Amino acid sequence: MSTYIRFFEDLNNTDVAEVGGKNASLGEMISQLGPNGIHIPAGFATTAQAYWEFLEHNGLKEELTTLLEELDRQKFSNLSETGKKARQAVMRGAFPEEVAAAIKEAYHQLEEKEEALSSVAVRSSATAEDLPEASFAGQHDSFLNVQGAEDAVEACKKCYASLFTDRAIRYREHNGFDHMKVALSAGVQKMVRSDKASAGVGFTILPDSGYEQVIFLTGTWGLGENVVQGAVNADEFYVFKPSLKKGIRSIISKKIGSKEQTMVYGEAKKGEGTTVNKDTPKNKQHRFILTDEEVTTLATWALEIEEHYGRAMDIEWAKDGESGELYIVQARPETVHSGKDKSKLKEYRLKEGGTVVTTGNAIGEKVTKGIARILSSPDEADKLQEGDVLVTGITNPDWDTVMKKASAIVTDSGGRTSHAAIVARELGAVAVVGTEDATQTIKDGQQITVSCAEGHTGKVYEGFLKWEEEDINFEQLRKPETEVMLIMADPDMAFFYSSYPVAGVGLMRIEFVINNTVKIHPLALLHFEELKDKKAKKWIEELTAPYPDKRLYFIEKLAEGVASIAAAFYPRQVIVRMSDFKSNEYADLIGGREFEPEEENPMLGFRGASRYYSEAYRDGFQMECEAMKIVRNEMGFTNVKLMVPFCRTVEEGKKVVNLMGDFGLKQGWNELEIYMMCEIPSNVILAEEFAEVFDGFSIGSNDLTQLTLGLDRDSALVSDLFDELNPAIKQMISMAIERAKKKGIKIGLCGQAPSDFPEFARFLVEQGITSISFNPDAVARGIKNILEAEDK
């Protein structure tokens, strides 16, 4: 069109030096991916040439050069003053007539091409003359809901001025860029009316763990700025790429956020559309922002974008509330996790408990400590000393330089893709975001310990706690002949542990998912209308709000928990143990007391196999089976094997296997294998008979020790007698292994002893055990013990 304007459809990735990475990428996607059905809003970009002529026309080069030469590059004491003067100088300037005319003409052409163009977004896209690959992500300003050609010109000038925000000046200083060699291209793009629908971001690699086979999407009602800024607790969706490629059910997890605020358009001002946050109605807070079909569409587009660029990508998406159409509005390379070496790890473990002050989303897997400093804005940066913990409401790019001084970052607002979370990952720092109350519960000057080493939930403790750190280099450990597997419970940690050199998961305890995610007794969901406990009913109504069918709530949540672990280790095997709560533990679930018996010794009572076929729980077991059916048959995770715990007799085993078949889990169909926990002396004595019923065994050494020695391991009076190395226990284990091998079926062991005691690992290897499963923190030690045993 001219030397000043380029329409997106005429751009591609070779034009970074002319229009910056952001605008070049939009052009690349429109021209290369648009024909595949990916929707990208149309628009145009001002060129670097337009920026240089703006400076020349207003004599700004010399003025800005002089201003920036006076910058205090040691302490940045005059940064705020310098930035303000630079921005004012740019805003005093006027566009050369031909540049302004080119922007207006392009705007009118966009109006002609796009029906009912009510407003545009004007975004900054910086580029360096000598460094076309330089990234300036998040350093410059964007303006939404800009209306009309005149206001678009004014917004372009505001983008130019944002080259001299305090954060942008300091960023260039920190990275060694010459201020006067960085140009600014303004991207003028059709505004998607997400104020009337929803918007958010997505990653084609998991932002926390760097796991590459899952696409992560997150979003909220209204404009996407609330997600980018971390101002709301957003909805989250996890999509498994291999299932997506096969065209089968690929959403492995959905988490509903509270979405308290919705950002919508306010009254437009000259060159800047205003936005306002409004309270989200309760009924919308309890609804997912996207349908499963829409999530799948966005994930499919994200995958195509990743495959086109040949690397992990960070995208922004929006849904138009008027047309109902979905759009990709930005895409850039993900830089934090891509290419990171996963063979070298550092594990952190707290050595003592403490009082938890607040909790939130854990970012990073570390533990640190420091003096808490509560700051309300970056202007208070002088209060924060190197190594202090920054505690604040919310952060934005103005906080970047402040955050670099902090040992940890704790915020009231924000999710896993918020600004604070992204910067923490880039810095390799610890962060707990979205606590909701950190600035109230933490005292300024208080000594605190910040732990992100305990799963998805980050915790802030009173005082300085002790912890230990262990460097692990799996490359230095060769693969043992005996299979090494994991014991897993928390689905949120599965993607982090998936890089461990293990053959899969030898024991997944679904009780964790039921306890922490479902929270409700399955029969209380099934018989909701008849519940007498009004408090429990109210609680259940709140938790199940997005699910009209309360039974489906249990099934889907359990399926998602199992699917997350199955996806993390796919195609390696994952052995899922069906529920093994005791009656007192079931009673503690919401609504559980109305369905559970009072037992003197629940450890030896209504648990495991006998519970499954009993009329008192059979319907609950069917719900468990339906969840497993979704995981295996609809999501395609045939790497999932199922295991029956506490099976007292061979007849009981047959009953349960037949019942599972009645519920759609037919042994042998679709590669389904059903294992049994070998944890009762009868399981060992009749191992050959049990082997006719089940496809494999897993020795539960805790219960087997307890029942062989006739002691309650929870009783302090006899706990000193609990010993897995007792000759009687070793003989039991030896018999079980020998009989399983005789029948040609696999047999493993789950427990702590093989990592704690090298001699126990040696004993198991000598007996010819198929596999040993360890807790994640014991894997490296366990592998060493097995290798030593095999060498001997």
N, C-alpha and C positions, 0 to 999 in steps of 0.2 A: 504493500500500500504506500509506504513512504519509508524514509530512513528513521522515522520516529515511532512507527507503529508496526506491530506484527500480530496478525490474528493467530489464535492458538492452533487452528488446523494447518497452518503453514509452518509450524515450529516442530522441531524434534530435539533429541538430546545433544545434537552437535551445536545447538545455539545457546549453550549455557553462558558463554562470554558476552552475548548480546542481550539476553533477557533474564539471566540468573537461573539457578537450578530448578526453582519451584515452577516458573512459567514454562521452561523448556520441557519439564516433565509432563505438565498438563498437555502441551502440544503433542508430545510423543504418544501419550495415551489416546488422545482424540484421533490422531491419524492412524495409529497402529492397532489400538484395541477397541475403538469405537465401532468399527465394522463387525466385531464379535458380539456386539450387543451391550457392551459396558457403557453406561451413561455418564458422561462428563459434561458439566455445564459449559456452554460456549462462552467465548470472550476474546480479549486481545491484551497485548502487553506493550507498554512503552519500552523503548530500547535504551541501552546504555548511552547511545548517541544523544537521545533526547535529554538525558540527565546532564551530560557534559555541556550541552548547549545552554541549558538552564543556568548552570553555574557561570558560564562565560558571559551570557547575556546580562547577568546581575553583578558581575565582577566579584563573585563569591569565592573563587579559588584562592585568591590572595588573602582575603579576609579570614577564611576558615583555616588556611595554612598557618597564619600568624596566631590565631586563637589557640590552635592545637599545639603549637610550639611552646606555649606558655603553660601547658598542662604539667602538674606535679606528677612525674612518672614513678616516684618512690612511694609516697603515701596517698596520692590521689586526693589531696586535701581540697583542691579547687575543681574537682571533677564536676560537681553539681553546677557550679557557676559557669564553667566552660561549656558544658552541654547545653545549658539554658541559653547562653548567648549564641551558640551555633544554631540552635533550632530557631531562635527568633530571627536570625539573619536569613535563614532559608525561607521562613514564612513571610518575610518582608518582600522577598523576590517575586517577580512576575514571570510567567512563561513567555518565551518568544512567541510572537503571534502565530507563526507557522506550526509550532509544536502544539499550542492550545487548539488551533484549528484542526490539526490531525487527530487529537484525542476526541474532540467533539464529533468529527465526521465518523470516526470509528464507532463511537457510542450510538450514533443514529443508524449506522449500518447494522449494529447488533440489535437495535430495536426492530428493524425491518425483518431480520432473520428470526428473531424469537418473539413469538406471539405473546402479548400481554406481559412485556418486560416491565415490571413495576419498580425494580430496584436492582442494584449490583453490589457485589462485594469488591472492594479494592484492597489488594494484598501486596505487601512488599516482597520483592525477590532480589536480593543483593548478589552482586558478582564482582570478582576482582579481575582487573585487566590481565595481570600476569598469572593469576591462579584461578582458571575457570572451574576447577573442581572444589574450590573452597566452599565450606558449608557455613551459613550464618543462621542456622535454624533457631527460631524463637527470639531473635535479637531485635527485630523491627516490627512496626505496627501494621495492623490490618483494620479496615473500616467496613462495617456491615450496613446494609440497608441504605446505601447511597442512592439518591433519586435524581435523575436528570443529568444532562451532559455537563452543565455548569458545575454542579456539585462533584461530578466525577473528576473534573480538572482540579478542583480544590483538594479532593481526597488524594490525588496523585502527588500534589505538593506536600501534603501532610506525610505521605510515605517517604518522600525525599527528606523531610525534616527528621523522620524517625531514624535516619542513618546516624544521627547525633544524640540519641538518647544516652543517658549515662552508661547503661549496660552495654550498648553497642560500641561506644568509645572504648570502654574498658576491655571488652571482648577482643577488639582489634589490637589493642596494646598487648594483651596477654598472648595473642597468637602471632604477633609480629607482622601484622598487615599495615601497609602505608595507608593512612586515612584517605589520602587524596588519589589513591588508585582503586578504591572500591566505589563502584557505581550502583545505582538503584534502578531497578525496573519495576514499574507498578503493573500488576495484573488486574484487569477489570473484567469481572466474571459475573454472568447471570446469577442473581441471588436465588438460591433454592429456598422455598418457603417452609423451612424446617421449624420456624416459630409456630407453625400450625400442626407440626408432626413431631419428628424426633431427629437427633443427629448424634454423632460420636466419632470414635476413632477405632482403628483396628491394627493388629500386628500379625504378620505371617510367621512369626516366631514368638514363643511365649516370653513376655518381657521380664519375668522373674527368673526363670530357669534357663532360658535359651533353648528349650526343647523345640525342635524344628517341624514336627509332624502335626502340630495343632495350630489353628488360626484362632486368635483371640479378638473378639469384638466387644465393645462396650459403648454405652450411650445413655441418653436421657431424653425426656420430653423437651421440646423447644430447641433453641440454637445450641450448637455443639460447644460453645465457649465454656459452658459450665463444666463440661467433661475435661477439656484441655486445662482449665484453671484448677480443676479438682474441687469445685465448689459444691458438688453434690455427690451422694453415694449412688453410683450409676448401676444399671443392669449390666450383667456380664454373660457372654456366650462363648463356649469353647467348641470348636468344630474340628473333627479329625480328618486330615487330608486324604489318607488312603480310602476311607469310606466315601468321602465327597467325590473322589475320582471314580469310584465304582457306581455312584448314583444311588447308594443306599442311605439309610438314616445315619446322618453324620454329626448331629449336634450331641455331644457327649455330656454337656453340662450347661445348665442355665441357672443364674443366680439373680434374684430380684433385688434391686436397690431401692432405697426409700425415696429418692428423687424429690426431695422436699421443695425444690425451687424449679421453676420453668422460666427460661430466658426468652423474652419476646421483644418485638420491635417497639420502640418508643417513638416520640415525635422526631422526625428527621430535622437536623440542623445543617447549615451550609457545609458541604464537604464531609459530613460525618453523620451517619444514621445512628441514633441513640438506641440503646437496648436497656430493658428493665427486667428485673427478676420478680416473678410473682409466685405466691404459694401454690404448689400443685394440689389440686383437689384430692382428697383421700382415695377416692375410687380409682384415680389414675396412678397414684403411688403404688397401689397393689396390682397394677396391670403391667405386663411386659410391654416394652416399647415397640417390639417387632414380633411378627408372627414367625413360626418356624420356617415357613417358605421364604420370608424376607431375609432371615438370618442365612439361610442356605444360598440365596442369590448373592448376597454381599460376600460371603465366604468364597463362592465360586469366582467372583470377580477378583477378589484379593489374591486367590491362587493364580489366576491368569496374569495378573500384574507381576507377581513374584516370578513366574516362569518367563515372562517377557524380559524382565530386567536381570534375571539370573541371580537374584540375591534376595535376602529377607527384606520385607518392606513395611513401612509405617504409613498407614493411610488415614484419611479423614473422609467420612461419609455423611450424607444427609438425605432425609426423606422429605419430599415436597407434600405438604398437607393439602394442597389444592388439587394436584394431579395424581397423588398417590405414588409417584415415581421415586425410585431410589437413585442416588447419584454418588459417584466418587468425586470429591472436590479437591483432593490433594493426595500425592503419594511421594514418599521420599525413602531413601535407603535407611534401614535400621542399622545402627552403628554400635550399639552396646554389646550385644551378644554374638553377632555374626563372626564366625571364625575363632571364637574363644576356645582355648585348650581345656577340655573337660576331664583330662586324665589326672590333672593336678588340682587337689582340693585342700581347703583348710576347714576342719570341722571344729565347731565351738560347742562346749557343753557347760552349763551352769553347774557348779559344785555344791550349791546350797540354794534353799528356797528363800523366799522373801515376800514382803507385802506388795501386792500389785496396785499401783496408783491409777493406771489407765491402760487400755488396750486399743489396738487398731490394726490396720493392714500392715503386715511385715514386709519390708523391702530389703533384700539382702538376706544373708544367712549368718550374720555375725552377732557378736555381743560386744558392747562397749560401755564406758561409764563417763561421767563428767558432771560439772556443775550446770544446773538448769538455768538458762537465761531466757526470760519471756520477753519477746520483742513484738511490738505492734506494727513496725514498718522497717524497711531497710535503712531509714535515716538514723535508727538507733544502733547501727552496726558497731559503734565504738564500745557498746556495753558487752559485746561478745568477744571473749578472749579465745585464742587458739586452744582447741580441745574441749571447749564448753559444748553443752547440748543446746541447740537452737529449738526453742518452743514457741510456736506462733499459730495464728489462726489458719492462714493459707499463704502460699507463696506464688510468685510469678517471676518472669525473667529478671526483674529488678533485684531479686534476692540472690542471684547467682554468685556474686563475689562474696557475699556474706556467708553463704552456705559452705563455701570452700574452707572456712575456718573452723566449722563445727565438727565435733566427733560423731554427732548423730543429729538427726532432724526429726522433730515430733510436731505434727500438725493436728488441728481440730478437724479440718475438712480435707477431702481428697481421696481418690481411689488409686488403683494400681497404675493408671496412666496419667495421673495428675502431674503437674510441673515438679512438685517436690519429689515424687517417686522417680521420675525420669532423671532428674539431676543427681539424685542419690545413687542410682545405678551407674551413671556416667562417672561419678566420683569414686565408685566402689565403697560408698558410705552406708551406714545403717540408718534406716528411717522407719518410723511408725506413723502412718498417715491415716486420716479419717477417724481419729479417736473420739471426736465430738466434744470432748471436755478437757483436753490436756491443759489449756490455758487457765482452767478453773481448778483442776485437781493437783497440778504441779505448782510448787511454790518457787518463786524466783530465788536463786541462790541455793536451792536444795541439791543435795548429792543424790544422783539417781543412776541406775543401771538400765540400759536399753538392750533388750534381747529380741533378736529376730531369728533365733536358732531353735524355736519350739513350734515350728509349723507355720501355717498361713497367718496366724494371729501374733502380732508383735506385742510385747509386754514392756511396760515401764515399771521398774521396781524402786521402792524406797532404798536409799543408801547404796554403798558400793559393795556389790556381791562379788564373790570369787568365781572364776570360770577357768576352764582349761581349753587349750587350742592344740589341735593335732594336724600336722601336715601329712597329707596322703598323696602318694604318687603311684597310681595303679599301673603305670607303665613298667615300674620296677618289679611288679609281681607277675610271674607267669601263670598261665591258666592251669588249675589243678585238674586231675582226672575225675575226682569226686565233684559233682555239680554243686556250685555255691549259689544259694538263692536268698531272697530277702523275706523278712517278716514285715508286712505293711498293714497299716490301719488308716492313716490319714491320706485321702485322695489328693489333697492339695500339695503334699510333699512328693508325690509319685514322680512328677516330671523332673524334679531336681535329682532324685535318686536313680532315674532311668539311665543315667550315664555310667553308673557303677558296672564293673565287669562281672555281672551275675547272669545266671541262666534263666532268670525270671523271678517270680514271687512264689515261694513255697507255702506261704500262709497269708491270706488276706482276711483280716477280722472284720466282718461287716458290722459288728456291734458298734464300732466307732462311728460309722455313717448313720446308723439308726439313732445313736445317742446324741450326736452333735449336729446332724443335719435334719433328719426326720423329726426327732425329739418326741414323737407321739406314738403311743402303743397302737399297733396295727388294728386291734379289735375296737379301740376307741374311735378310729376313723370309720370302721365298717358299721359300727352301731352308734354313730354320733347322735342321732335323734333321741336315743334312749338313755344317754348319759345323765347321771344325777348330779355330778359335780359341775356347778355353774361356772366356777372359775376356770376349770379345765376346758369347758365348752368355748368360753370366750377366747382363751389362748389358742385353741385349735382353729377357731374361725379366723383369727389374725394370721396364723402361720399358713393356712391353706387358701387364703384369699385368691391367689391367682389360679387356683384349681377348683372348678365347679364340682368335680368328682373327687371327694375326699380320699377315696380308695386309690385313685390314680396318683394322688400326691405322694403316698407312701411308695408306690411302685416306681414312679418316675425318679424320685429323689434317690432311692436305693440303686436303681439302674444307673443313674448318673455317677454315683460314687464309685461303683464297681467299674463302669466304663472308663472313668478317668485313669484308674490304675491299669486296666487292660490296654488302654491306648498308649500309656507311657512306656509299657514294656513290649508292646506288639512288635513282632509276632512271637516273642518269648512267652512261655506258659505262665499263667497266673492261676493259682489254686485258691479258689474262694470257699471259705468255710461258711456254711449256712449258720444262722444265728445260734449262738451258744450262751445267751443270757441265762442266769438262774432266775427263779420266780421273783426273788426280792429285787433283782436288777430290772426285770420287766415292769415290776410294780412302780419303780421310780420314774418310768416314762410318763408323759402327760396322759392322764386318763387311765393309767395302768392298774390302779388299785382296785378298780371295779371288775377286773378280769383275772386277777392272780390269786392263787391260794396262799394261805399262811403256812410256811413250812419251818420245822425245827432246824433242819439241815439242808438248805437249798442246794448245796454243793453236790449232794447225793440224791437229789429229788427230781423235780419235774423239769428236766433239761434235755437238750439234744434230741436224739431220734425219737424217744418216747413221746416228747411234746408234739412232734410234727404230725403224727397220725392220730393223736388224741382229738376227740370231738371238741375239747376245750381250746385247742389252738389250731386245728387243721386249716381253718379259713385264713388265719394269719400266715401259715406256712405257704398256702397257695399264693398269697400276695408276694412273698419272697421269690417263689418259683416264677411268677409272671415277670418280675423284675429281671431275673436271670435269662428268661426267654427273650426279652427285649435286647439285652446285652449281646447274647449269642446269635440269635436268629435275625433280628432287625438291624442291629449295628454291625454285625459280622465279626464279632470278637470270638472266633472259635478257639482262640488261645486260652479261653477261660475254661477251667475244669472246676467241678464242684466237689465239696467234701462234707461228709456227714460226721458231726461230732457226737461223742458220748453214746455210742451204739452198743448196748449191753449184750444183745444176743444176735445170733445169725438170723433168726426169724424176724427180729426187729429190722435188721438190715434189709431183708427182702421186702418187707412191708414199705419201708421208706423209698427204696428204689422204684418199686411199682407205683407208689403214690406220685413220685416225681414224674414218672412216665404219663400218668393220668393227667398231670398238670402241664403237659407239653414238653417235659424235659426227658425224653426217652433215651436211655443209655445206649450209646453207639450211634445214634442218629446225629448227623451233622458233626461227627467226630467227638461227640460228648463222652467224656470219661468222668466217672463218679468215684471219688476216693473216700476213705474212711480214716478218721483219727484213731490211731492205735494208742489208747490211753487207759484202758481198763485191763486188768489181768486176764479177763475172759477173751479179750481181743488177741492176746499173745498165745494163750493156750489153744484157742481154736483158729489160729491165724490161717491155716490152710482152708478151713471151711469158709471163713470170711472172704478169702481170696477168690472163692467161686462167685461171690456176690459183687465185690468191688474191683475196680481197675488198678488200685494202688493204695498204699498206706502212708500215713505221716505220723510218726511217733510224737506224741505230746508228752515230753519228759516230765513236766511239772505234775500233771495229774497221774501219770503212771507211777511216779515216785511216791506221791501221796497215798495212792490206793494200794500199792504194794507194801509200803511200810505201815499202813493203817494210821496215818496221822493227818491232822488238819494243818496245812502249811500256814494258815492265817492265825493259828493259835500261838501266842508268844510262849506258852508253857512248854510246847514240844517242838518249836520251830528249829531249835539247834540240831534236831535229829534229821532234818530234811537234807538229804545228801544224794545227788544224782550219781555219785561215784560209789555208792554202797554196792557191795558185791551182788546183792539180790536184784538191784535195778539193772546192773550190767548184764546179769544173766537173762533177765527178762528181755532186754533190748537185743541181746545176742540171739535169743530164740526167735524173736519177731523177724529179725533180718534173715536168719537162716531159712525160715519157713516161707517168707515172701520170695526169696531167691529160688527156692525149690519150686514154687508155683509160677515163677517167671514174671512176677509183677514188681513194679518199682516200690521202693520204700525210702522215705526220707525222715529227717528229724528236725523239729523246730525247737530252738531253745538257746539259752545264754551259755550253758556249760561248755560247748565246744570252743567258744572264744575265750572264756575265762580260764579254762583248764586245758593246756596242750595235751595232757595225758588222756583226757576224755576224747579229744579230737582223734588222737592216735588210735584209741580203742575202736571208735566208729569206723575209721578207715580200714583197720585190720579186719573188721567184721564184714566189710564190703558194702557199706551203706551206699545207696544211690546218690543221695543229695543231703546237704545240711543247710538249713535256713537260719540266717542271723538277723538280728536287729540292725538297721543301717549303720549305727555308730560302732558296730562290732565287726563289720565286713572285712576291713583290712586286716585286723588282728586274726579273724577266723581263717582267712585265706592263708596267712603265714603259718598258722597252726596245722592246717591241712597239708600244706606243701612240705612242712617238716616231717609230718607223719608219713606222707607218701615217699619221701626220700629215704626214710628209714626202712 
